[in-house]
Amino acid sequence: MTTVDIRASQPYQVHIGPGLLDQVGERARALCTGPTAAVVSDSNVAPLYLSRCTASLEAAGFRVVPFVFPAGEASKNGQTYLALLECLAEHHITRADGLVALGGGVVGDLTGFAAATFLRGVAFLQLPTTLLAAVDASVGGKTAIDLHHGKNLAGAFYQPKAVLCDPSVLDTLPPADFAALTDGLNCHCG
């Protein structure tokens, strides 16, 4: 496993290695003292990885509250954000508890913004499941939702407690996702 220290307003670590999805519980337990973990995911990722994430968290003693929303950028909006906040309130999430963003950039942005604003700040972990989320969206604390007038217009900079990049979750991505990244890296500018 590789660990990268991020020196931000709130320092944290990015852990990269196979098997981290199944270790999320023990890693979350080291960072969150409360009894509950809310796992936020989308309708594409949840069927693939939510049960493993939940099993790991429960093995570490967490009560797990899942929140799954329809996949896609169209869900990164005020309506989904407020539904997430209502779910957190309904399940009595406290500042000692934690959120886990299990998914790509949309999931990470939405979860991070909710974590930044619910109770004025709740701990969260990023567990990216796309290549772009692993190398960009999960790092740096950029969190946001879209408004009718544009993308990422409501947001906050809020650092995760940790980022767990398990490359084995990338195995379920369609080949087009890798081709798009490769095309971008092979461009010749100027």
Sine and cosine of phi, psi and omega as CSV:
sin_phi,cos_phi,sin_psi,cos_psi,sin_omega,cos_omega
0.00,0.00,0.60,-0.80,0.06,-1.00
-0.95,-0.32,0.66,-0.75,0.04,-1.00
-0.83,-0.55,0.76,-0.66,0.03,-1.00
-0.89,-0.46,0.80,-0.60,0.06,-1.00
-1.00,0.10,0.79,-0.62,0.05,-1.00
-0.97,-0.25,0.86,-0.51,0.01,-1.00
-0.99,-0.14,1.00,-0.05,-0.01,-1.00
-0.84,-0.54,-0.12,-0.99,0.02,-1.00
-0.82,0.57,-0.57,0.82,0.16,-0.99
-0.83,-0.56,0.98,-0.19,-0.05,-1.00
-0.87,0.50,0.52,-0.85,0.04,-1.00
-0.41,-0.91,0.07,-1.00,-0.03,-1.00
-0.86,-0.50,0.55,-0.84,0.16,-0.99
-0.96,-0.28,0.86,-0.51,0.03,-1.00
-0.96,-0.27,0.75,-0.66,-0.04,-1.00
-0.80,-0.60,0.86,-0.50,0.04,-1.00
0.15,-0.99,0.42,-0.91,0.02,-1.00
-0.92,0.40,0.56,-0.83,0.05,-1.00
1.00,-0.03,-0.07,1.00,-0.05,-1.00
-0.92,0.39,-0.48,0.88,0.07,-1.00
-0.84,0.54,-0.64,0.76,-0.02,-1.00
-0.99,0.14,-0.07,1.00,0.05,-1.00
-0.96,-0.29,0.06,1.00,-0.08,-1.00
-0.85,0.53,-0.57,0.82,-0.02,-1.00
-0.89,0.46,-0.78,0.62,-0.02,-1.00
-0.92,0.40,-0.57,0.82,0.02,-1.00
-0.95,0.31,-0.62,0.78,0.06,-1.00
-0.92,0.40,-0.62,0.78,-0.01,-1.00
-0.88,0.48,-0.56,0.83,0.02,-1.00
-0.95,0.33,-0.32,0.95,-0.08,-1.00
-0.94,-0.35,-0.34,0.94,-0.07,-1.00
-0.80,-0.60,0.79,-0.62,-0.05,-1.00
-1.00,-0.04,-0.23,0.97,-0.05,-1.00
-0.97,0.23,0.17,-0.99,-0.07,-1.00
-1.00,0.07,-0.14,0.99,-0.18,-0.98
-0.83,-0.56,0.63,-0.78,0.13,-0.99
-0.81,-0.59,0.82,-0.57,0.10,-1.00
-1.00,-0.10,0.83,-0.56,0.01,-1.00
-0.97,-0.23,0.87,-0.49,-0.01,-1.00
-0.97,-0.24,0.79,-0.61,-0.02,-1.00
-0.51,-0.86,0.07,-1.00,0.04,-1.00
-0.90,-0.44,0.09,-1.00,-0.12,-0.99
-0.94,0.35,-0.24,0.97,0.10,-0.99
-1.00,0.07,-0.67,0.74,-0.12,-0.99
-0.99,0.10,-0.63,0.77,-0.08,-1.00
-0.81,0.59,-0.71,0.71,0.01,-1.00
-0.89,0.45,-0.40,0.92,-0.04,-1.00
-1.00,0.06,-0.64,0.77,-0.22,-0.97
-0.74,-0.67,-0.17,0.98,-0.07,-1.00
-0.88,0.47,-0.65,0.76,-0.04,-1.00
-0.91,0.42,-0.63,0.77,0.04,-1.00
-0.92,0.38,-0.67,0.75,0.03,-1.00
-0.89,0.45,-0.71,0.70,0.01,-1.00
-0.88,0.47,-0.70,0.71,0.00,-1.00
-0.87,0.49,-0.66,0.75,0.01,-1.00
-0.91,0.42,-0.69,0.72,0.01,-1.00
-0.91,0.42,-0.68,0.73,0.01,-1.00
-0.91,0.42,-0.60,0.80,0.05,-1.00
-0.89,0.45,-0.44,0.90,0.03,-1.00
-1.00,0.01,0.09,1.00,0.08,-1.00
1.00,-0.09,0.14,0.99,0.00,-1.00
-1.00,0.09,0.57,-0.82,0.30,-0.95
-1.00,0.08,0.78,-0.63,-0.10,-1.00
-0.96,-0.28,0.75,-0.66,0.08,-1.00
-0.91,-0.41,0.94,-0.34,0.03,-1.00
-1.00,0.06,0.58,-0.81,0.13,-0.99
-0.72,-0.70,0.93,-0.36,-0.04,-1.00
-0.88,-0.48,0.77,-0.64,0.00,-1.00
-0.83,-0.56,0.29,-0.96,0.00,-1.00
-0.87,0.50,0.71,-0.70,-0.04,-1.00
-0.91,0.41,0.52,-0.85,0.12,-0.99
0.88,-0.48,0.39,-0.92,-0.01,-1.00
-0.85,0.53,-0.50,0.86,-0.01,-1.00
-0.88,0.47,-0.36,0.93,0.01,-1.00
-1.00,0.03,-0.13,0.99,-0.01,-1.00
-1.00,0.09,0.93,0.37,-0.13,-0.99
-0.68,-0.73,0.04,-1.00,-0.02,-1.00
-0.88,0.47,-0.58,0.82,-0.02,-1.00
-0.91,0.42,-0.74,0.68,0.01,-1.00
-0.92,0.39,-0.65,0.76,0.03,-1.00
-0.85,0.52,-0.75,0.66,0.00,-1.00
-0.92,0.40,-0.59,0.81,0.06,-1.00
-0.89,0.46,-0.64,0.77,0.05,-1.00
-0.90,0.43,-0.72,0.69,0.02,-1.00
-0.87,0.50,-0.67,0.74,0.03,-1.00
-0.89,0.45,-0.63,0.78,0.05,-1.00
-0.89,0.46,-0.70,0.71,0.01,-1.00
-0.88,0.47,-0.67,0.74,0.02,-1.00
-0.92,0.39,-0.69,0.73,-0.01,-1.00
-0.86,0.51,-0.57,0.82,-0.03,-1.00
-0.99,-0.11,0.22,0.97,0.12,-0.99
0.84,0.55,0.68,0.74,0.08,-1.00
-0.91,0.42,0.70,-0.71,0.01,-1.00
-0.91,-0.42,0.08,-1.00,0.04,-1.00
-0.91,0.41,-0.36,0.93,0.03,-1.00
-0.98,0.19,-0.33,0.95,-0.01,-1.00
-0.99,0.16,-0.06,-1.00,-0.02,-1.00
-0.59,-0.81,0.35,-0.94,0.09,-1.00
-0.92,-0.39,0.56,-0.83,0.07,-1.00
-0.84,-0.54,0.86,-0.52,0.06,-1.00
-1.00,-0.01,0.96,-0.27,-0.03,-1.00
-0.95,-0.32,1.00,-0.04,-0.02,-1.00
0.30,-0.95,-0.31,-0.95,-0.01,-1.00
-1.00,0.07,-0.36,-0.93,-0.09,-1.00
-0.89,0.46,-0.61,0.79,0.01,-1.00
-0.90,0.45,-0.71,0.70,0.02,-1.00
-0.89,0.46,-0.71,0.71,-0.01,-1.00
-0.90,0.44,-0.68,0.73,0.02,-1.00
-0.88,0.47,-0.74,0.68,-0.04,-1.00
-0.91,0.41,-0.73,0.69,-0.01,-1.00
-0.90,0.44,-0.70,0.72,0.00,-1.00
-0.89,0.46,-0.65,0.76,0.02,-1.00
-0.92,0.39,-0.65,0.76,0.06,-1.00
-0.90,0.44,-0.68,0.73,0.02,-1.00
-0.89,0.46,-0.62,0.78,-0.01,-1.00
-0.92,0.38,-0.51,0.86,-0.15,-0.99
-0.96,-0.30,-0.41,0.91,0.00,-1.00
-0.95,0.30,0.81,-0.59,-0.04,-1.00
0.82,0.57,0.43,0.90,-0.03,-1.00
0.88,0.47,0.43,0.90,0.12,-0.99
0.74,-0.68,0.92,-0.39,0.06,-1.00
-0.81,-0.59,0.59,-0.80,0.01,-1.00
-0.89,0.45,0.58,-0.81,0.12,-0.99
-0.57,-0.82,0.44,-0.90,0.04,-1.00
-0.89,-0.45,0.60,-0.80,0.09,-1.00
-0.99,-0.17,0.78,-0.62,0.11,-0.99
-0.81,-0.59,0.99,0.16,-0.11,-0.99
-0.94,0.35,0.61,-0.79,-0.01,-1.00
-0.87,-0.50,0.12,0.99,0.11,-0.99
-0.82,-0.57,0.37,-0.93,-0.01,-1.00
-0.90,0.44,-0.70,0.72,-0.01,-1.00
-0.90,0.43,-0.65,0.76,0.04,-1.00
-0.90,0.43,-0.61,0.79,-0.03,-1.00
-0.92,0.40,-0.60,0.80,-0.09,-1.00
-0.98,-0.17,-0.17,0.99,-0.06,-1.00
-0.67,-0.74,-0.92,0.39,-0.20,-0.98
-0.90,0.44,-0.50,0.87,-0.05,-1.00
-0.99,0.10,-0.19,0.98,-0.09,-1.00
-0.91,-0.41,0.72,-0.70,0.10,-0.99
0.94,-0.35,-0.18,0.98,0.10,-1.00
0.98,0.22,0.28,0.96,0.04,-1.00
-0.98,0.19,0.88,-0.47,0.02,-1.00
-0.76,-0.65,0.57,-0.82,-0.05,-1.00
-0.11,-0.99,0.25,-0.97,0.21,-0.98
-0.79,-0.62,0.30,-0.95,0.01,-1.00
-1.00,-0.01,0.50,-0.87,0.14,-0.99
-0.92,-0.40,0.19,-0.98,0.00,-1.00
-0.84,0.54,-0.50,0.87,-0.08,-1.00
-1.00,-0.03,-0.01,1.00,0.05,-1.00
0.28,-0.96,0.20,-0.98,-0.06,-1.00
-0.99,0.14,0.67,-0.74,0.11,-0.99
0.85,0.53,0.58,0.82,-0.03,-1.00
-0.99,0.14,-0.33,0.94,0.08,-1.00
-0.86,-0.51,0.87,-0.49,-0.05,-1.00
-0.18,-0.98,-0.11,-0.99,0.01,-1.00
-0.42,-0.91,0.41,-0.91,0.20,-0.98
-1.00,-0.03,0.90,-0.44,-0.07,-1.00
-0.56,-0.83,0.91,-0.42,-0.11,-0.99
-0.97,0.23,0.63,-0.77,0.14,-0.99
-0.95,0.33,0.29,-0.96,0.11,-0.99
-0.96,0.27,-0.48,0.88,0.05,-1.00
-0.20,-0.98,0.36,-0.93,0.13,-0.99
-0.86,-0.51,0.79,-0.62,0.03,-1.00
-0.92,-0.40,0.96,-0.27,-0.01,-1.00
-0.98,-0.19,0.97,-0.25,0.04,-1.00
-0.98,-0.20,0.97,-0.26,-0.08,-1.00
-0.89,0.46,-0.31,0.95,0.00,-1.00
-0.92,0.40,-0.40,0.92,0.02,-1.00
-0.95,0.31,-0.29,0.96,0.02,-1.00
-0.96,0.28,-0.26,0.97,-0.01,-1.00
-0.88,0.47,-0.40,0.92,-0.03,-1.00
-1.00,-0.02,-0.02,1.00,0.02,-1.00
-0.96,0.27,0.56,-0.83,0.06,-1.00
-0.93,0.37,0.51,-0.86,0.00,-1.00
-0.82,0.57,-0.49,0.87,0.00,-1.00
-0.88,0.48,-0.53,0.85,0.02,-1.00
-0.90,0.43,-0.63,0.78,0.03,-1.00
-0.96,0.27,-0.60,0.80,0.02,-1.00
-0.89,0.45,-0.64,0.77,0.01,-1.00
-0.89,0.45,-0.65,0.76,0.03,-1.00
-0.92,0.38,-0.70,0.71,0.01,-1.00
-0.88,0.48,-0.68,0.74,0.03,-1.00
-0.86,0.51,-0.65,0.76,0.00,-1.00
-0.92,0.39,-0.58,0.81,-0.02,-1.00
-0.97,0.23,-0.41,0.91,-0.04,-1.00
-1.00,-0.05,0.11,0.99,-0.03,-1.00
-0.94,0.34,0.52,-0.85,0.02,-1.00
-0.91,-0.41,0.91,-0.42,-0.06,-1.00
-0.99,-0.17,0.59,-0.80,0.12,-0.99
0.96,0.26,0.00,0.00,0.00,0.00
